[in-house]
Amino acid sequence: MIKVKFEDGRTMEVEEGKSAGEVLFGVLSKKQRKRLILARVNGELRDLSFRLEGGCDLSPVFIGDEEALEVLRHSTAHLMAQAVKGLYPGVKVAIGPAIEQGFYYDFNTQESFSPEDLSRIEKKMKELSKEVIPIERMEMSIDDAISFFRERGEPYKVELLEDLKRDGAEKVSLYRQGDFVDLCRGPHLPDTGKVRAFKLLNVAGAFWRGDEKREMLQRIYGTAFFDKKELKHHLERLEEAKRRDHRKIGRQLGLFSIEESIGPGLILWHPKGAMVRMVMEDFWRQEHLNRGYSLLFTPHIAKRDLWKTSGHLDFYSENMYAPMQIDEVEYQIKPMNCPFHIAIYNSRKRSYRELPLRWCELGTVYRYERTGTLHGLMRVRGFTQDDAHIFCTPSQLDEEVMEILDMTLYMLRVFGFGNYEIYLSTRPDKYVGSEEHWELATNALKRALESKGLEYEIDPGEGVFYGPKIDIKIKDCLDRSWQCSTIQVDFNLPERFNVAFTGEDGQEHAPIMVHRALLGSIERFFGVMIEHYAGAFPIWLSPVQARVMTITERQDEWARKVLEILRARGIRADMDFRNEKLGKKIREAQLEKIPYMLVLGDKEVAEKNVSPRTRRGETLQAMSVDGFVELLYKQAEEEKTGGATSPGNSE
């Protein structure tokens, strides 16, 4: 007999080897039993069939519990693979994990899956769900499993198993539902009947194991929820996300483009996009100058030896472009700005009296990303980091990190992002530097977060190779998370480059180097903003803040004077004097997301004023040009101080 402890504190002696499901069924009500799908044993999710060995903590997991959502989606991926194998027997299955918003499964098939195929697969999944097929866990020796899948003609499973065997695995688990068997760690739902609210979304290409030299597979994406209302809400959000797609809006508004003749992942900024970028960068620079930073500019390439010294060739070479030879010396395009800032620091001796030194740069870097991972502005090969490096003494570190946190959250709020999640990423398996330095740096980041009263989660092993970091993931209007801001403490690079300062004792000491990006990259942040605002930027960021439009040619002279005044007062304005109907002009300006239209008719000419109309369709009272300028100034300032909010769909 073994002792089982339940979450309410009760204990019970049960026979060793009983399943978690059997024990829970004995203590739950009839209503609870119907909703029971998983067990938590000593803190880990398990199948209900899991055999209890030794004393343990045991608790039930029910339909609808958030912690079970990933298991539901994984089970739905298996259900989809079962349906595909039933409909297309010759298909080879690869992998099918749960992901953040759903699941996918990769298949090798000669024919491409069409939207009609997805409907057919979904219909088959519903049939299999209604059959309430038990999902059973099996264990096999690694050799038996290899033979099993080889006999079934599943080469991808065989390859995965052979890798596991080389890594020393002796046993593996498989899951069976009907005639479909998959290699899987689990856990899973008890039967297919629990998979009810799901939707197959789209098909994409994916190289086997992410290797472009391997075969291209077809990846079917889907999503699943316990509740049909939640599924409906999620699908509505996906439709809204499509409407806000920054690639589509960027094209419609003439903000940016990517041209095949230039190269994938390389952005061409069009006049309106460049204007928004300029406003962002001007604000960024001024805020840094106000907070004691100095601006730097550095080259785009450097000798290859620099990247050897920095360690990038050891830890980051797969993301760097190939070297080029100039005057029989190898150079490489920069993936980072850090070594250049260090070179400026080392250009002369430094004293403790100079520290902290805060240096910032909007530095364009280049990193190789696989073609399949590129995505508009979100994943590119050339991008501008809003980079900064702080050189400080150990005693200054805590205060510097706290000031960076203050500045980061302020900047995010000004750009309209008040919701975020904070993660503290700790030492990875592959790292440089001493454990003592890692502990000092990690503790400094912890203290800064806690002193600011900021909630955070530990992200174990996700630090960069040279130090721990704080990552801030902003939430957009659709509650999606985007990794942007990062703060990284580095003891390593100062040691590699012999960075030093003369202390009060007259001796040489190594400073601490803090790497820091507030927005992450201008490109990615701009893409997030496009989707957050659906292209309808707040006044202070809009590429065109006001459009002057006339009703007839009689207003042209006054219109040109109004335009001249606006531009002289720093307002980004343009004009529409075409011989078109006013309704058409207004509609086009609204489609371009221009915040204000200044409509001029004979009355406005006579009274020397303007009649503003908003992109939401609101008509304001006529006012003087100076009055409109003050209105726009005030609104822009309120957006900056209060944080602009995401516009509704009416925008």
Secondary structure, 3 states (H helix, E strand, C coil): CEEEEECCCCEEEECCCCEHHHHHHCCCCHHHHHHEEEEEECCEEECCCCECCCCEEEEEEECCCHHHHHHHHHHHHHHHHHHHHHHCCCCEECCCCEECCEEEEEEECCCCCCHHHHHHHHHHHHHHHHCCCECEEEEEEHHHHHHHHHHCCCHHHHHHHHHHHHCCCCEEEEEEECCEEEECCCCCCCEHHHCCEEEEEEEEEEEHHHCCCCCEEEEEEEEEECCHHHHHHHHHHHHHHHHCCHHHHHHHCCCEECCCCCCCCCCEECHHHHHHHHHHHHHHHHHHHHCCCEECCCCCEEEHHHHHHHCHHHHCHHHCCCCEEECCEEEEECCCCHHHHHHHHCCCCCEHHHCCEEEEEEEEEECCCCHHHCECCCECCEEEEEEEEEEECHHHHHHHHHHHHHHHHHHHHHCCCCCEEEEEECCCCCCCCCHHHHHHHHHHHHHHHHHCCCCCEEECCCCECCECEEEEEEECCCCCEEEEEEEEEECHHHHHCCCCEECCCCCEECCEEEEEEEEEEHHHHHHHHHHHHCCCCCCCCCCCCEEEEECCHHHHHHHHHHHHHHHHCCCCEEEECCCCCHHHHHHHHHHCCCCEEEEECHHHHHHCCEEEEECCCCECCCECHHHHHHHHHHHHHHHHHHCCCCCCCCC
